[in-house]
């Protein structure tokens, strides 16, 4: 009788497993593009020349019946400023990491500050142009960059509050760098064609364009009734040391437990300070970091069938790869064949465990994050982060055990 009961129980368990396996197989659907927040940006800018094809169909995961997080209120989260739009610019790297440093100022000194994203962007454009000229055109010049660009720029130029330098002019609702970037890029290409590499002259022309479209940043300003230079504001008021922040990377094409170059175009100055670790270590460090009270500036790929702006979620469908098969090889394969790219920077500000899976609350400056119910946010499933998010920046104290595994 006992053997029969065990047999019945075993059959029931096998049947349950088979039924569950059938239930978790995701399906895809063709979704017609709907007008969204980006269309509002274009309308506000008065641009009728750029349109998105609303007749285009995208292949996305079918989320019917899925039990996803519905509100930011479900998440444990830490202090951050409310999400703002990056407008029509490719400056997510500055918006996400500026937001991260604002949270760090509050975490360490309990000061609530709103810093200028565009101050950093202004000087980064000049630095890119300078290298382009020095390398005689053999250097990347684009709108993108990396989180640790802020460390480099702030150490050299300091930082200012947003109210002191907005990078926009009166009545301008959204940032818009389309024409400015086209003119700068065209000018730099003309130098390559003419061979006229006079650095001072060329940077003077780039600076004129930046000043025309963004305004000239201040050399000094008054905040809290105190006069500061931008470097004094960083050192004496914010009291943030850029060297206290580290970048954690996980990919197989460079040795683990070494500091390596992040080999993507937006790392245009070929920074080699990234701490490269195995994927399990990467995920463990990330989870421990957010659960121990730190926020994170993180970057990776946001162009997948499971990236759903209308639902505020980012997941990995089983028809892409089942959860149990997501490992460093799956991650590297997608990076190597360029289906994973370094195309967006975001600010990770909270976490939630739901149905045995960790979810991360993402503050996002891109227009797609405003197409759902939680304006300016996404909810990333841990599988999506594990497969598609390539690197993150954090205070060194949050990952001191991990850094201790590096010989240098």
Helices and strands as residue ranges (DSSP letters): H 2-23, E 28-32, H 37-45, E 57-61, G 72-74, E 76-77, H 92-109, H 117-134, H 149-157, H 178-194, H 199-214, E 220-223, E 226-229, H 230-232, I 233-238, G 242-244, E 245-249, E 258-260, E 274-276, H 279-291, E 296-300, E 307-308, E 313-314, G 323-325, H 328-336, E 344-354, E 357-363, G 367-370, E 377-381, H 382-388, E 389-395, G 396-399, H 400-403
